[in-house]
Amino acid sequence: MKCLDCHHIKLQASPRHTASGFAPCAEHILPGVFQSIERDRSCSKFERAPADVIQKREAWNKKRGS
């Protein structure tokens, strides 16, 4: 799974980091820790975001990467 698909990732919380591919997770124990939104990882707290949100995030991420 990727954090980009998770309900807990907060892309709008830190635009400067998000533009670089990192965002804070609402479920992370330590504040100020950013997760890669593209790296595959396993997470016991993963909760899939709604399909329409994932679709918008993927479109945004594709545009960001170009």
Backbone hydrogen bonds, N-H to C=O, Kabsch-Sander energy under -0.5 kcal/mol:
donor,donor_aa,acceptor,acceptor_aa,energy
3,C,36,S,-0.5
3,C,39,R,-0.6
4,L,37,I,-1.4
5,D,2,K,-1.7
6,C,3,C,-1.9
7,H,47,E,-3.9
9,I,6,C,-0.8
10,K,24,P,-2.6
11,L,9,I,-0.7
13,A,10,K,-0.9
18,T,14,S,-2.6
19,A,15,P,-2.2
20,S,16,R,-0.5
20,S,17,H,-1.1
21,G,18,T,-1.7
22,F,17,H,-2.0
23,A,35,Q,-2.1
25,C,33,V,-0.7
26,A,8,H,-2.7
28,H,25,C,-1.3
33,V,30,L,-0.9
34,F,32,G,-0.5
35,Q,23,A,-3.1
37,I,21,G,-2.4
41,R,1,M,-2.4
46,F,43,C,-1.3
49,A,5,D,-2.7
53,V,50,P,-0.6
54,I,50,P,-2.3
55,Q,51,A,-2.3
56,K,52,D,-1.8
57,R,53,V,-2.5
58,E,54,I,-2.7
59,A,55,Q,-2.1
60,W,56,K,-2.5
61,N,57,R,-2.9
62,K,58,E,-2.3
63,K,59,A,-2.0
64,R,60,W,-2.5
65,G,61,N,-1.9
66,S,62,K,-0.6
66,S,63,K,-0.8
